[in-house]
Amino acid sequence: MSPPTTSTTTTRTTTASTPDSTSQRHSVPEYEEIPVPLHARRGLISVSAVWLGFPMILTCAVFGGLIVYSLGFWRGMLAIVLGNLVLMGYVGALSYIAGRSGKNFALTAVETFGRRGYLVPSGFLATVVIGWFAFQTGLTGSILHDSFGWNEQLTTLVAGIGFLAATLLGIRALSVIGMIAAPVYLVLGGLAIWFAAEHSTPASVTSYPGGASQAAMTFGAAVTLVIASFIDSGTMTADFTRWSRSGRQGFLASVSAFPIGNTIALVVGGVIVALGAASNPATNGGTFLNVLIAHGGILVPLAAAFVLINLGSVCTHCLYNGAVGWGQLTGTTMRRLTVILGAVGIALAVAGIWSHFEQWLNLLGVIVPPIGTVLVLDQLLLPRYAPTISRTGVSPAQIRWASFAAWAAGSAAALLAHAFAPWLSDAVIGILTAATVFVGIHAVTRHQALPQARQASGSPQ
């Protein structure tokens, strides 16, 4: 579905903003096809809570543990910090754009990729996040089966239905989930470290040399792992931060996740490995459920509830991303798409297909960063520092080939680095390449457009 024209947008905004409208009476509208009007925007704490609880999940503890197991404590911490700084700049810039405009990712992509071209990146990312929803839902059943002996398929089904139901509540639910998930992670992660440190010293943690030996990932691969873990939803951050009251608040809301929440989640897993408390750091990284369960008592049911709350956070966020994206593409409401896409994801999870997704989804993550890079350059940096005369006052073209060329170049460079230069961060290579190509094309086309613009305005040469 093509985006609405200006006149249509105005009409729909007025309708959605009318107090007597049906959508207002029965549910809070999600504004799939129009920018969120100012009267519907939410406060900084509310939007920050949406992002804060998203990365504070067991999956990040696993990744943090794998990084420290491969690189040792201090090099692992450096990789975590650098990856999060990249995410802060990348997601923060996209969030600033979203808070300023109120547009979701699909609507934002129209300006950069064209009225028809936007279908490609928007549909691609909205599909990838549904893959992550299926993966994390299946992982929920798998973890609860391995830790407590619960029936894996039944647990996956019930958990998936619960995640779907929570997503139907919209942005309000994501905010509440974030407010719950973040402190629960902090408390139980802190307890796990406390228990694990009973027979250790701070020096033994900071001097941890790593244990992966020849199987260790490179420093560049570790930085990429940090970036790739949330690059899909990070690129679609506008679906969350469009609810901010300004660009500044949109940026600050994303900072709650990158670097704050994500760094905490990764560091907890890294410390668990450095303390020697991880059950199998080579494969399970820094997951700390085993530490909690080993202490028994009330911690056992709390650990089970933690898995559901924790992975439920990432599942609801991913499903919301996918439903908003496909809602705009198809003209269908977010809630209807939540049911349809959620059912597909749950079916894949229950069938066990989710276990084959991880490598594929991570590889796709390599080619995602150039998308956001082009958006930031096109809508935030270049208009401010080197405005393109040819776009002033002109609606987007059907397809903006320059954006696709930069995306393709960045993705190709990232994939080549992934295959032939594993010591580099392929995500960073993709970002830098896409930026270079897009700025180069911008400079050439602007130079060519300058004489035409001067002739049209009647100014002297």
RAWO-V111048 format. One record per backbone hydrogen bond with DSSP energy under -0.5 kcal/mol. CO is the residue of the C=O (numbers start at 1). NH is the residue of the N-H. E is the energy in kcal/mol with one decimal. If there is no record, write none. Layout:
BEGIN
{{CO;NH;E} {CO;NH;E}}
END
This chain:
BEGIN
{{5;9;-2.8} {6;10;-2.3} {7;11;-2.1} {8;12;-2.8} {9;13;-2.6} {10;14;-2.2} {11;15;-2.4} {12;16;-2.9} {13;17;-1.6} {14;18;-0.8} {15;18;-0.9} {18;21;-1.9} {21;25;-1.8} {22;26;-2.0} {23;27;-2.1} {27;29;-0.5} {37;40;-1.6} {38;41;-1.1} {43;47;-2.2} {44;48;-2.8} {45;49;-2.2} {46;50;-1.1} {47;51;-1.3} {48;52;-3.1} {49;53;-1.5} {51;54;-0.5} {51;55;-0.9} {52;56;-0.5} {55;57;-2.2} {57;60;-0.7} {57;61;-1.3} {58;62;-2.3} {59;63;-2.3} {60;64;-3.1} {61;65;-2.1} {61;286;-1.1} {62;66;-2.3} {63;67;-2.4} {64;68;-2.2} {65;69;-2.6} {66;70;-1.6} {67;71;-2.7} {68;72;-2.4} {69;211;-2.4} {69;212;-1.8} {72;76;-1.8} {73;77;-2.5} {74;78;-2.1} {75;79;-2.2} {76;80;-2.1} {77;81;-2.5} {78;82;-2.7} {79;83;-2.4} {80;84;-1.9} {81;85;-2.0} {82;86;-2.1} {83;87;-2.1} {84;88;-2.5} {85;89;-2.2} {86;90;-2.6} {87;91;-2.9} {87;92;-0.7} {88;92;-1.7} {89;93;-1.7} {90;94;-1.8} {91;95;-2.4} {92;96;-2.0} {93;97;-1.9} {94;98;-2.0} {95;99;-2.8} {96;100;-1.9} {97;101;-2.0} {98;102;-3.5} {102;36;-2.8} {104;108;-2.2} {105;109;-2.6} {106;110;-1.0} {107;111;-0.7} {108;111;-0.7} {108;112;-0.8} {109;113;-3.1} {110;114;-1.9} {113;400;-1.5} {114;118;-1.9} {116;119;-1.6} {117;120;-1.6} {117;121;-0.7} {118;122;-2.1} {119;123;-2.1} {120;124;-2.4} {121;125;-2.4} {122;126;-2.3} {123;127;-1.3} {124;128;-2.2} {125;129;-2.3} {126;130;-0.6} {127;131;-1.5} {128;132;-1.7} {129;133;-2.1} {130;134;-2.3} {131;135;-2.3} {132;136;-2.8} {133;137;-2.1} {134;138;-2.4} {135;139;-2.3} {136;140;-1.7} {137;141;-1.5} {138;142;-2.1} {139;143;-2.8} {140;144;-2.2} {141;145;-1.8} {142;146;-2.6} {143;147;-2.6} {144;148;-1.9} {144;150;-1.3} {145;149;-1.8} {151;155;-2.5} {152;156;-2.5} {153;157;-2.4} {154;158;-2.6} {155;159;-2.7} {156;160;-2.6} {157;161;-2.2} {158;162;-2.1} {159;163;-2.6} {160;164;-2.4} {161;165;-2.5} {162;166;-2.1} {163;167;-2.0} {164;168;-1.6} {166;169;-1.2} {167;170;-2.2} {169;172;-0.6} {170;173;-0.9} {170;174;-1.4} {171;175;-1.8} {172;176;-2.0} {173;177;-3.0} {174;178;-2.1} {175;179;-1.9} {176;180;-1.4} {177;181;-3.5} {178;182;-2.0} {179;183;-0.5} {180;184;-1.8} {181;185;-2.3} {182;186;-2.3} {183;187;-2.7} {184;188;-2.5} {185;189;-2.7} {186;190;-2.2} {187;191;-2.3} {188;192;-2.3} {189;193;-2.1} {190;194;-2.3} {191;195;-2.7} {192;196;-2.4} {193;197;-1.8} {195;198;-1.2} {196;199;-0.6} {197;200;-1.6} {201;204;-0.7} {201;205;-1.2} {202;206;-2.4} {203;207;-1.6} {205;208;-1.6} {208;73;-2.4} {212;215;-2.1} {213;216;-1.6} {218;222;-2.0} {219;223;-2.2} {220;224;-2.3} {221;225;-2.3} {222;226;-1.9} {223;227;-2.1} {224;228;-3.8} {225;229;-1.5} {227;230;-1.2} {230;234;-2.1} {231;235;-2.0} {232;236;-1.4} {234;237;-1.2} {236;239;-2.2} {237;240;-1.9} {237;241;-2.9} {238;242;-1.7} {240;243;-1.4} {241;244;-1.7} {243;42;-3.3} {246;250;-2.0} {247;251;-2.3} {248;252;-2.5} {249;253;-2.3} {250;254;-1.6} {251;255;-1.6} {252;256;-0.9} {253;256;-0.6} {254;257;-1.4} {254;258;-2.6} {255;260;-1.6} {256;261;-2.1} {257;262;-3.1} {259;263;-1.8} {260;264;-2.2} {261;265;-2.3} {262;266;-2.3} {263;267;-2.8} {264;268;-2.3} {265;269;-1.3} {266;270;-2.2} {267;271;-2.9} {268;272;-2.1} {269;273;-1.7} {270;274;-2.4} {271;275;-2.0} {272;277;-2.2} {272;278;-0.6} {273;276;-1.6} {280;283;-1.5} {280;284;-3.5} {280;285;-0.6} {281;285;-0.7} {284;287;-1.6} {288;292;-1.5} {289;293;-2.9} {290;294;-1.9} {291;295;-0.7} {292;295;-1.0} {293;296;-1.6} {296;299;-1.3} {297;300;-1.5} {297;301;-0.6} {298;302;-1.8} {299;303;-2.2} {300;304;-1.8} {301;305;-2.5} {302;306;-2.4} {303;307;-1.8} {304;308;-1.6} {305;309;-2.7} {306;310;-3.2} {307;311;-2.5} {308;312;-1.2} {309;313;-1.4} {310;314;-1.0} {311;315;-2.1} {312;316;-2.4} {313;317;-1.8} {314;318;-2.3} {315;319;-2.5} {316;320;-2.2} {317;321;-2.5} {318;322;-2.5} {319;323;-2.6} {320;324;-2.7} {321;325;-2.5} {322;326;-2.7} {323;327;-1.9} {324;328;-2.0} {325;329;-1.8} {326;330;-2.1} {327;331;-1.6} {327;332;-0.7} {333;337;-2.2} {334;338;-2.2} {335;339;-1.6} {336;340;-2.0} {337;341;-3.1} {337;342;-0.5} {338;342;-2.0} {339;343;-2.0} {340;344;-1.8} {341;345;-2.6} {342;346;-2.7} {343;347;-2.3} {344;348;-2.2} {345;349;-2.1} {346;350;-3.0} {347;351;-2.0} {348;353;-1.4} {348;354;-1.0} {349;352;-1.1} {352;355;-1.1} {353;356;-2.1} {354;357;-1.9} {357;361;-3.3} {358;362;-2.6} {359;363;-2.1} {360;364;-2.2} {361;365;-1.7} {362;366;-0.6} {363;366;-1.1} {363;367;-0.6} {364;367;-1.1} {365;368;-0.7} {365;369;-0.8} {368;371;-2.1} {368;372;-0.9} {369;373;-2.0} {370;374;-2.2} {371;375;-1.9} {372;376;-2.6} {373;377;-2.3} {374;378;-2.6} {375;379;-2.5} {376;380;-2.1} {376;381;-2.0} {377;382;-2.6} {381;385;-2.5} {382;386;-2.9} {387;389;-0.8} {388;391;-1.5} {388;392;-0.6} {389;392;-1.2} {391;394;-1.8} {397;115;-2.5} {398;116;-3.1} {398;117;-2.4} {399;401;-1.0} {400;403;-0.7} {400;404;-1.3} {401;405;-2.7} {402;406;-2.1} {403;407;-2.2} {404;408;-2.8} {405;409;-2.5} {406;410;-2.6} {407;411;-2.5} {408;412;-2.6} {409;413;-2.4} {410;414;-2.2} {411;415;-2.6} {412;416;-2.3} {413;417;-2.4} {414;418;-2.4} {415;419;-1.8} {416;420;-3.1} {417;421;-2.0} {421;424;-2.2} {423;220;-0.7} {424;426;-0.9} {425;429;-2.4} {426;430;-2.3} {427;431;-2.0} {428;432;-2.7} {429;433;-2.5} {430;434;-2.4} {431;435;-2.3} {432;436;-2.3} {433;437;-2.6} {434;438;-2.6} {435;439;-2.5} {436;440;-2.2} {437;441;-2.6} {438;442;-2.6} {439;443;-2.5} {440;444;-2.2} {441;445;-2.8} {442;446;-2.3} {443;447;-2.0} {444;448;-2.1} {445;449;-2.1} {446;450;-1.5} {447;451;-0.6} {448;452;-0.6} {449;453;-2.4} {450;454;-2.1} {451;455;-2.4} {452;456;-2.2} {453;457;-1.7} {454;458;-1.0} {454;459;-1.5}}
END
